[in-house]
Amino acid sequence: MRLDEIKISQAIIESYNQKLLDCLTVDVAIVGAGPAGLACAYYLVKAQKKVAVFERGISVGGGMWAGGMMFNKIVVQEKAKRILDELRIKTVFYQKGYYLADSIEAVCGLGFSATQKGAEVFNLISCEDVMVRNRRISGLVINWSAVEMSKLHVDPLTIRAKFVVDATGHAAEVVHIAERKSGIKLQTKTGKILGERSLNAHLAEEAIVKNSRQILPGLYVCGMCANAVFGSPRMGPIFGGMLLSGRKVALELVKHL
């Protein structure tokens, strides 16, 4: 069979357009496809919820790809190991309380599991604003990352969601937008983003699951974003808290959907 370049283009354009149309209204819109965002997506679609994940970069996985200082291994603790076990991602016992995983396998496993279960992932798309209705976050305003990077004046499109999850890591991008533009106080001590503290793996891993919760009506935080918003430390290349954080938010959202 002779290949037709126009047929190839047609197939891509038609299928992508349909995918985007199908996700204009979702149960949960997740911004950021790092480990917490992907774990959250996996457990939501496992519970048969409609989920779209929007990732600014070309690839999913966030900082997990590079492990610690580009040594592509990560550490997880016992509770988080069970999540990797569920996804058939190999772990190696190091010593009591510490398990190693290959960061490449972990990212690929998370992405594969989430998308196989039904999560729709859109890469190269940025969130530039939030929709607010009746003092509640009710969706996202999205645009191509290339438009954002080029600082072009191109009007965005919108996604309606029953809930939005900020999983953008250290930057807490969606919460920053909501804090600045929604007119609603955050559910923190000051009503504002408290800011990330210096690295302390033990305190950070303890705090991240606690901090992963609703920050505004309709808006949840998970992953390193949660610690940044609530003023807790960062943790470095131990990723158990990220996975547990994403799962916690997903299970809470399932109760509300």
Buried (B, 14 or more C-beta within 10 A) or exposed (E): EEEEEEEEEEEEEEEEEEEBEEBEBBBBBBBBBBBBBBBBBBBBBBBEBBBBBBBBBEEBBBBBBBBBEEEBBBBBBEBBBBBBEEBEBEBEEEEEEBBBBBBBBBBBBBBBBBBEBBBBBBBEBBBBBBBBEEEBBBBBBBBBBEBBEEEEEEEBEBBBBBBBBBBBBBBBBBBBBBBEEBEBEBBBEEEEBBEBBEEBBEBBBBBBBEBBBBBBBBBBBBBBBBBBBBBBBBBBBBBBBBBBBBBBBBEBBBEEB
